[in-house]
Amino acid sequence: MFNNLMAPDRRHEEPVSLASDEEFEEFVTASLPRLLRFAHMLTGNSAAAEDLVQTALGRSWRAWQLGGIDDPLAFVRKVMVNSHSSWYRRYGGRETAVANPPEKVIHDEAGRIDDRDAVCRALLTLPPRQRAVIVLRYYEELTEQEIAAVMAISPGTVKSQAARALKHLAATLSASDQAIHATYGAADD
């Protein structure tokens, strides 16, 4: 008697795809190098970066199918930041980033490579939220408003997190420079 009044059973229907598989494939192909660089800056580890990108793309796929993504790159970045922060809250205390300088100092490399390595190591000492703000601001070159949108925080929080992170990085890099000069002397200048 009430069968005709009940809503149809939609549990077995396939989801309606508003964006094509090919478009997602093209997006992934075009964005993968940039996403991997971003993930590497967040995690400090190539393997973890690959896992983070894979997780973010997997989580973004469903939203892509439903057509709910206006800016796919920003959406995937947001998923990456949130996924990394969640992982760090759960497991981050178990791992500690430490500097492992080579036993033999090689002087034939350009100084900027050494500086870049020092900055990358210093970034690993930041909490995930501060690291994400710095990477998005200075590595991905996003504005404060864009960072706020990606991280779902206010622009004021972006500014305060950036200020704290920059202060910490300055202290870390200064201490690193002092340690290098104490170890190798001023003759290398």
Summary of the structure (lengths in Angstrom):
residues: 189
radius of gyration: 21.9
end to end distance: 90.5
largest distance: 94.1
contacts: 461
relative contact order: 0.09
helix: 72%
strand: 0%
